[in-house]
Amino acid sequence: MFASKDVRVLLKGQAKESFLELKKRNDKQSQTLLNSIKRIIDILKENPQFGDPIAKRLIPKVYQKQGIKKDNGTI
């Protein structure tokens, strides 16, 4: 957990559809990709700040409309 808070990783749109499709398939390539995605999800749950920071001014307006804000220095 991150700072005593539960962290959820949500997949939306095409990412969610692709993830669900991978879960249905049994070929080795699909399973390898699925395991990689699950590993990154686990990393994000442990450390939501994982990855490269993005300047707040570069956050597209479409994401701001979905509730991702850049108020008071936080996203």
TIDOMI-70349 format. One line per 5 residues: their letters; for each residue x negated, y, z negated of C-alpha. Coordinates in Angstrom, 3 decimals, always signed. Example, Ala and Ser with C-alpha at 12.3 -4.5 7.8 and 13.67 -1.06 7.14 Angstrom:
2
as	-12.300:-4.500:-7.800  -13.670:-1.060:-7.140
//
This chain:
75
mfask	+0.000:+0.000:+0.000  -1.038:+3.557:+0.631  -0.983:+5.893:-2.366  +1.559:+3.672:-4.155  +4.055:+3.985:-1.315
dvrvl	+5.441:+1.314:+0.976  +4.446:+1.850:+4.588  +6.584:+0.703:+7.522  +5.445:+0.459:+11.112  +8.281:+0.925:+13.582
lkgqa	+8.163:+0.059:+17.250  +10.552:+1.931:+19.502  +11.615:+1.771:+23.118  +9.347:-0.083:+25.500  +6.877:-0.994:+22.726
kesfl	+9.635:-2.790:+20.809  +10.928:-4.553:+23.915  +7.438:-5.709:+24.890  +6.698:-6.926:+21.362  +9.902:-8.964:+21.272
elkkr	+9.145:-10.417:+24.704  +5.663:-11.457:+23.541  +7.199:-13.245:+20.552  +9.320:-15.355:+22.929  +6.386:-16.465:+25.072
ndkqs	+4.079:-19.347:+24.174  +1.152:-18.891:+26.549  -2.300:-18.281:+25.087  -2.699:-14.772:+26.504  +0.621:-13.604:+25.015
qtlln	-0.193:-15.102:+21.629  -3.631:-13.456:+21.616  -2.071:-10.077:+22.366  +0.657:-10.616:+19.758  -1.954:-11.487:+17.114
sikri	-3.913:-8.334:+17.970  -0.789:-6.196:+17.579  +0.040:-7.824:+14.237  -3.535:-7.214:+13.038  -3.291:-3.499:+13.876
idilk	+0.108:-3.293:+12.152  -1.471:-4.778:+9.008  -4.319:-2.261:+9.213  -1.828:+0.608:+9.559  +0.140:-0.629:+6.548
enpqf	-3.036:-0.576:+4.458  -4.282:+2.749:+5.844  -1.774:+4.894:+7.782  -4.551:+7.367:+8.580  -6.434:+4.752:+10.613
gdpia	-7.549:+5.947:+14.024  -8.505:+9.242:+15.552  -6.853:+12.411:+14.252  -4.803:+14.424:+16.734  -4.535:+18.202:+16.517
krlip	-1.027:+19.132:+15.410  -0.654:+21.549:+18.320  -1.015:+18.568:+20.664  +2.005:+16.689:+19.278  +4.546:+16.605:+22.140
kvyqk	+7.868:+18.299:+21.478  +9.726:+15.051:+22.202  +8.178:+13.549:+19.033  +8.901:+16.656:+17.016  +12.576:+16.228:+17.955
qgikk	+12.429:+12.653:+16.610  +11.498:+13.918:+13.167  +7.722:+14.110:+13.370  +6.946:+17.558:+12.054  +3.875:+19.660:+11.605
dngti	+4.988:+21.612:+8.517  +2.553:+22.649:+5.790  -0.383:+20.850:+7.355  +1.301:+17.441:+7.380  +2.746:+15.388:+10.151
//
